[in-house]
Structure formats: structure tokens, C-alpha cells
Amino acid sequence: MDRLTSMAVFVRAVDLGSFAAAAAALGLSAPMVGKHVRFLEERLGVRLLNRTTRRQSLTEFGRAYYERCRTVLAEAEAADALAADQFGEPRGRLRVALPVLFGRCCVMPILLDLARRHPQLELDLSFGDGFVDLAEGGHDLAIRTGELHDAANLVMRRIARQRMIVCAAPSYLEAHGSPAQLADLAEHDALIYRRSGGVRPWLFPREDGPAAEVMPRHRLRFDDLEAIADAAVIGMGLAWLPSWLVRERLTAGALVELLPGEGRLPYDVHALWLQTPHLPPKVRVAIDALAAELPGLM
């Protein structure tokens, strides 16, 4: 067996916690994962993993070997990336984790255009709004919106800002009037976004302090922003949504922006990737394309 390949399989088995999970991630059978690990153990003459029917754990030597394998694999990938630089063309599989709606509407078109311009580039796009562990999921890049928490071994770059606006349908405003200031929101029905069961207030930027928080009255809650926009169009209430999502509806007159003097709260959009001595061209060109094109959509 190839030693470097076996090292990569061993590292993935440790990261994911089982041979079965590593097999699924790598497209191998669980017995084949076991063969790679046994190959290393026989070559080294030392046990790397203690395994029972319920769990596996690294031996003391296995832990030290695991850390060294990660370093070796990172250096090997960096060496391959240097070779790719010589071609001047991004190539290989680019695995990107995206938020569902923002990813589909804003990020995916840019990445598809990138793939069209670079025939040697492969795309593997995963859509989901939950937290993604880049190392465990095998992703090269993740795009996230809103607040981020610092994470070890991650590099973050802000690539755009989306602006939040209050809007409503003309039919709703004809029936209920238009709010002239934040205090007026208390007199209106709102369409509320809830995520992971939580309901968050609407925020309005202030130059001299933290954003003003408003929790309008509501009886309709959604976990999908597109559904909120659709409900707003048919006059069900006020909505607080990203400007990119409602741009066409505003242009067509289906929705009207409200309280423009209160400002549009910005939510940052970040690209995240694992720290590496040499960023592969396929990742760098994707980040640069998104940083160049996304702001125009915001």
C-alpha cells in the first residue's frame, strides 16, 4: 500500500471517530480502512489504535504519530499546490459549504461562472445553515453570514456585507398605514424569522452606540427567508430582510422599503478556510472571485 494514502486514511479515521465514518467520507469500505491502519501498524511495529466494538482510542504513540501525519499530509498538499501554481490554472475538486438561501441565490452563480471559466476545476457544493467543521467535513472553504465565533486553525476573510431593510406590500400599507419611525412598528404585524427555535429582534444601526433593538408584535414565524418575502408580497405584514433577497420585488413594486432614514443594518459575509502553509490556487481563486463580485449583489 502507498504509505501517504494510508496516513491520510488513518488521520480521517481518527478525525471522524470510526472506520465506518472514514469509509463513508473517503468512498472506501470499512475493511479497507482497517487494512490501511494495519499496514501502518505492521510497518511501524507499534499499535496506533485501541478498538472495541463500541469505541476506538489512540494509543500514546498513536497520538504522536497522528499529529506528525497531519503535518506530513499538509506539507504534501502544499507541495502539490506549488506544482499546480506552475500550470497557472486552478484545478481539482473544490469543496465548499454554503448557507442554503444565500448560497443558492448569491454564491453559487459566481462559483458556477468560475467553473465555466476554468475547465479543470471541479465543484462539490454542500448547502446547510448549521455550523460546519471544515476538517471533519473535508471542505476546502465555507461561506457564512452574520456573527462568527473565533475558531482555532481557521482563517476568516470578509468578502461582502448584506444590508437588512424593512419592507411591506402596497396592499398592507393601504390597509394599515406606513410606519414613520421605529416606535410605529409596535402598531404593525410583523413576519418573523426564527432560526434554531430562537426569535431575534430587528436591529437598526446607531452611529454613537449599539444597534437599536425592536421586537415587533407577530403571530407568523418562519425559518425560511424566502417564505417571509412571499408572505410579505401578499400583504401579511412587515418584513425585515436582506436587500439582495427583495431587490427584484422592490423594483417591480411588489414591496416597498420602509424607514429608509433608520439605515440598513450590515451583516458581514465571510469566507473561512483552514490554516495552511500554502493556499491552493483553487481556493484562492474562489475567494478572490467572491470578494470581487459579491459586494455588487449586496
Phi and psi in degrees as a GROMACS rama.xvg file:
@    title "Ramachandran Plot"
@    xaxis  label "Phi"
@    yaxis  label "Psi"
@TYPE xy
-76.7151  125.6  ASP-2
-62.6587  -42.3854  ARG-3
-64.2112  -40.5661  LEU-4
-62.5904  -42.8622  THR-5
-64.2353  -37.8128  SER-6
-60.6513  -44.1493  MET-7
-63.1584  -40.4307  ALA-8
-65.8286  -43.3543  VAL-9
-60.1668  -46.5504  PHE-10
-61.6493  -42.8061  VAL-11
-65.4403  -38.4063  ARG-12
-63.1762  -38.0536  ALA-13
-70.0119  -44.7749  VAL-14
-61.5225  -40.5555  ASP-15
-91.7109  -11.2827  LEU-16
88.7709  -2.67939  GLY-17
-162.125  157.756  SER-18
-66.2664  -37.1701  PHE-19
-64.5969  -43.5972  ALA-20
-66.2998  -40.763  ALA-21
-64.0998  -40.1037  ALA-22
-61.0367  -44.0517  ALA-23
-63.8249  -40.3498  ALA-24
-70.0059  -32.118  ALA-25
-99.3906  -4.85111  LEU-26
73.5661  31.1721  GLY-27
-116.525  172.654  LEU-28
-88.6302  154.483  SER-29
-59.336  -41.1191  ALA-30
-60.3421  -34.9956  PRO-31
-67.4236  -37.9025  MET-32
-59.7991  -43.6317  VAL-33
-61.4946  -37.1785  GLY-34
-63.9697  -40.1431  LYS-35
-63.0666  -43.159  HIS-36
-66.9354  -42.0601  VAL-37
-65.0181  -34.9337  ARG-38
-59.2658  -43.8643  PHE-39
-66.8207  -43.2885  LEU-40
-62.7003  -41.9885  GLU-41
-68.2061  -37.3783  GLU-42
-67.0703  -38.3674  ARG-43
-85.1839  -23.1386  LEU-44
73.1346  24.103  GLY-45
-140.85  141.842  VAL-46
-75.7461  134.619  ARG-47
-99.2205  -35.2297  LEU-48
-128.504  139.611  LEU-49
-98.116  123.022  ASN-50
-124.838  137.267  ARG-51
-123.953  -177.653  THR-52
-67.8159  -19.1918  THR-53
-109.004  -26.7464  ARG-54
-155.257  165.667  ARG-55
-131.254  150.639  GLN-56
-146.781  151.293  SER-57
-76.4814  141.668  LEU-58
-74.0496  170.081  THR-59
-59.3257  -45.0935  GLU-60
-66.8552  -37.5292  PHE-61
-59.5639  -37.1222  GLY-62
-64.3738  -45.9398  ARG-63
-65.1105  -39.609  ALA-64
-67.9682  -37.9707  TYR-65
-59.7264  -47.0414  TYR-66
-62.512  -40.6113  GLU-67
-67.5999  -37.313  ARG-68
-61.9137  -40.0003  CYS-69
-61.5294  -40.5892  ARG-70
-64.949  -45.0293  THR-71
-61.1955  -44.1216  VAL-72
-66.5604  -38.4336  LEU-73
-63.568  -40.6748  ALA-74
-67.1063  -38.1403  GLU-75
-64.1887  -41.88  ALA-76
-65.2367  -38.8951  GLU-77
-63.8979  -38.162  ALA-78
-64.7493  -42.537  ALA-79
-62.8932  -38.0548  ASP-80
-64.9144  -35.9338  ALA-81
-61.5708  -40.5353  LEU-82
-64.5299  -40.4563  ALA-83
-63.2492  -33.7991  ALA-84
-60.6274  -31.9987  ASP-85
-65.1323  -29.2  GLN-86
-78.1291  -21.9017  PHE-87
68.1912  17.645  GLY-88
-136.08  122.142  GLU-89
-63.0546  135.489  PRO-90
-147.732  165.151  ARG-91
91.8537  179.761  GLY-92
-83.6496  126.813  ARG-93
-108.179  114.365  LEU-94
-101.773  117.148  ARG-95
-124.672  132.395  VAL-96
-99.3898  128.584  ALA-97
-129.781  146.947  LEU-98
-66.0916  150.206  PRO-99
-61.3319  -64.5309  VAL-100
-73.5087  -50.2803  LEU-101
-61.3046  -39.428  PHE-102
-63.5734  -44.0835  GLY-103
-69.6328  -41.6431  ARG-104
-82.2235  -33.7356  CYS-105
-116.415  -44.0033  CYS-106
-82.2638  -46.07  VAL-107
-56.9292  -43.3021  MET-108
-58.6527  -36.6773  PRO-109
-68.4806  -42.3058  ILE-110
-68.7279  -36.8511  LEU-111
-65.7147  -39.2734  LEU-112
-64.437  -36.9888  ASP-113
-62.5746  -42.86  LEU-114
-65.8865  -33.9159  ALA-115
-65.846  -35.4659  ARG-116
-82.5535  -17.7163  ARG-117
-127.266  89.9378  HIS-118
-61.6978  -20.6597  PRO-119
-86.3985  -1.38691  GLN-120
-93.6538  129.821  LEU-121
-106.443  142.746  GLU-122
-113.858  136.556  LEU-123
-131.562  98.8243  ASP-124
-104.058  130.8  LEU-125
-118.75  127.844  SER-126
-107.867  128.262  PHE-127
-176.47  148.194  GLY-128
-96.688  -2.72926  ASP-129
-84.8645  172.612  GLY-130
-65.7875  138.743  PHE-131
-118.292  125.765  VAL-132
-86.5015  108.692  ASP-133
-61.0604  -41.7667  LEU-134
-66.6386  -45.4077  ALA-135
-70.1192  -38.6397  GLU-136
-82.4596  -8.65228  GLY-137
72.4276  24.4602  GLY-138
-87.9895  145.372  HIS-139
-84.0831  -27.7071  ASP-140
-154.509  145.351  LEU-141
-132.004  143.352  ALA-142
-114.777  126.956  ILE-143
-136.412  149.267  ARG-144
-114.722  155.95  THR-145
82.3224  -157.667  GLY-146
-70.7533  143.572  GLU-147
-125.519  146.372  LEU-148
-102.544  139.26  HIS-149
-56.5936  139.072  ASP-150
-135.227  139.279  ALA-151
-64.7404  145.14  ALA-152
68.5125  14.0144  ASN-153
-112.486  143.08  LEU-154
-108.793  136.468  VAL-155
-122.285  139.767  MET-156
-137.742  124.349  ARG-157
-72.759  126.76  ARG-158
-115.108  -10.1873  ILE-159
-172.279  171.612  ALA-160
-133.673  128.127  ARG-161
-99.7697  143.111  GLN-162
-109.002  135.576  ARG-163
-94.7776  137.499  MET-164
-134.651  154.753  ILE-165
-94.3674  134.809  VAL-166
-148.362  164.922  CYS-167
-159.091  163.235  ALA-168
-79.5037  148.947  ALA-169
-54.3245  -35.6093  PRO-170
-64.2017  -38.6442  SER-171
-66.791  -43.2448  TYR-172
-66.7897  -35.2762  LEU-173
-63.5368  -36.1053  GLU-174
-83.2024  -31.7007  ALA-175
-122.3  -5.19913  HIS-176
83.1121  170.433  GLY-177
-112.206  131.307  SER-178
-66.9248  136.324  PRO-179
-100.286  -19.5077  ALA-180
-150.429  169.855  GLN-181
-57.8594  -38.7157  LEU-182
-60.3454  -26.4488  ALA-183
-70.4402  -18.993  ASP-184
-60.9638  -25.243  LEU-185
-64.4531  -18.7326  ALA-186
-94.4603  5.18757  GLU-187
-122.485  154.561  HIS-188
-81.4415  138.161  ASP-189
-120.461  153.537  ALA-190
-104.714  115.669  LEU-191
-107.04  137.007  ILE-192
-91.1856  128.425  TYR-193
-120.458  137.795  ARG-194
-130.525  130.115  ARG-195
54.761  36.3075  SER-196
84.2564  -14.1565  GLY-197
-94.2064  148.954  GLY-198
-113.744  124.34  VAL-199
-107.579  148.633  ARG-200
-71.4158  161.224  PRO-201
-79.0441  141.442  TRP-202
-118.911  140.558  LEU-203
-130.866  126.818  PHE-204
-65.4811  147.181  PRO-205
-130.409  133.01  ARG-206
-67.6554  -31.9717  GLU-207
-104.893  18.7152  ASP-208
173.461  -168.749  GLY-209
-65.9805  161.222  PRO-210
-63.3966  144.403  ALA-211
-72.7533  137.716  ALA-212
-108.495  133.395  GLU-213
-132.958  128.663  VAL-214
-114.41  92.9051  MET-215
-68.5206  160.057  PRO-216
-67.8269  149.272  ARG-217
-161.029  150.382  HIS-218
-131.6  -2.53598  ARG-219
-117.756  122.158  LEU-220
-127.059  144.458  ARG-221
-138.02  152.54  PHE-222
-109.639  20.3093  ASP-223
-138.309  121.571  ASP-224
-67.0693  -35.831  LEU-225
-62.2809  -38.7396  GLU-226
-64.9504  -36.8426  ALA-227
-63.2252  -43.8158  ILE-228
-60.5256  -42.8236  ALA-229
-63.2569  -41.5631  ASP-230
-67.2549  -36.1676  ALA-231
-64.7311  -39.6503  ALA-232
-60.529  -34.4926  VAL-233
-90.7833  12.6714  ILE-234
84.6693  26.2102  GLY-235
-85.1745  -8.93475  MET-236
155.364  -177.267  GLY-237
-79.7575  149.617  LEU-238
-131.736  147.635  ALA-239
-117.453  105.758  TRP-240
-138.007  159.443  LEU-241
-64.0893  139.396  PRO-242
-62.2139  -33.2962  SER-243
-64.3128  -29.6517  TRP-244
-73.5436  -33.39  LEU-245
-108.127  8.25175  VAL-246
-54.8212  -49.6219  ARG-247
-67.5671  -35.4783  GLU-248
-67.6609  -36.2778  ARG-249
-67.6268  -43.6237  LEU-250
-62.1275  -38.8184  THR-251
-78.6031  -9.59394  ALA-252
86.3746  4.17542  GLY-253
-71.0468  -26.2309  ALA-254
-132.174  156.122  LEU-255
-126.204  132.107  VAL-256
-74.7751  137.988  GLU-257
-117.427  156.02  LEU-258
51.4709  47.7713  LEU-259
-63.2507  -24.6967  PRO-260
-71.1137  -14.3495  GLY-261
-81.5728  -10.2482  GLU-262
86.2666  158.806  GLY-263
-104.838  114.474  ARG-264
-64.8955  129.583  LEU-265
-89.1278  136.391  PRO-266
-115.886  123.862  TYR-267
-72.9359  148.103  ASP-268
-114.05  125.957  VAL-269
-118.993  147.732  HIS-270
-101.477  135.907  ALA-271
-126.174  139.415  LEU-272
-150.618  161.898  TRP-273
-73.4219  142.858  LEU-274
-60.0303  136.069  GLN-275
-151.774  147.562  THR-276
-62.657  -26.9037  PRO-277
-143.167  114.327  HIS-278
-74.0628  120.879  LEU-279
-58.4574  144.654  PRO-280
-55.6106  -36.316  PRO-281
-62.2506  -35.3136  LYS-282
-77.0542  -43.8926  VAL-283
-61.6172  -43.2979  ARG-284
-68.5969  -32.5728  VAL-285
-68.7422  -44.961  ALA-286
-60.9331  -44.8032  ILE-287
-63.6789  -40.1896  ASP-288
-64.9493  -42.5722  ALA-289
-66.7325  -41.7593  LEU-290
-64.7879  -31.015  ALA-291
-80.005  -34.9818  ALA-292
-104.568  -30.059  GLU-293
-61.6202  -42.4433  LEU-294
-55.8259  -32.6324  PRO-295
-67.0089  -22.7921  GLY-296
-87.1751  -14.8828  LEU-297
